[in-house]
Each structure stands twice: as C-alpha cells, then as structure tokens.
Amino acid sequence: MKYMLLIYADQEVLSESERQDCYKESTELAHELRSNGQYLGANPLHPTTMSTSVRVRNGKRLVTDGPFAETHEQLGGYFLIEAKDLDEAIAIAARIPMARKGTVEVRPVIEIAGLPG
C-alpha cells in the first residue's frame, strides 16, 4: 500500500546548517528506501512565503499569496512510500529527520484506476 508521509514543522526551527544536515539525512533514508523497493518520491518544499493558494468559488478563480490557513507548523515536505501496512509506514515516518523537530502525518493513498503512474 502507498502512504504519503507529510512533514510539518515551524519554518524557523532549523538553522541553514541544520537544514543541510536534514537534507543529507533525508537523502540517505531515500536511498535506503529505494534499495528496499519502498521509495516512490520525496521533496522538501519552499517556505510558505513562496506559496500561492487557489480556490474556485461560483466558477471564479481566487488566487492569493501564501498558505490558505495560518498555523504554527507548515507543510515542509513529503515522502511517498510503499509499505506493507500502517505499522511499517509509521516506522519509516519515525526515521524522517524532521520527526524530531515537528510532526510527520502518515496517510494512506487512495489509488484510482486510470490515473497515470
């Protein structure tokens, strides 16, 4: 089963050297998961100051700068993995470096027939 591991943290929690260390450790984890056949994708995201939110209401597109909701922790990246069950996905999520500073949300992915792979 596929799981999306959504990484949330305060954008200001890491210094630049800590961020680079986190990227290095995350890359090592991604390579290990790939060798196990579990890695499907991963990327950090730019800060919410670079985000744009899009909503459509009554047929009209509304575009605003920044995130839709103001929160203490922001979505900072993700891992998309293959795991045999939720317990295995949780074990992998606990190994993501930002789990020590923020939160990793584990969500099963709904696979829809006909979507390109």
Helices and strands as residue ranges (DSSP letters): E 2-9, H 16-35, E 39-44, G 48-50, E 52-57, E 60-65, E 74-82, H 86-93, G 97-100, E 103-108
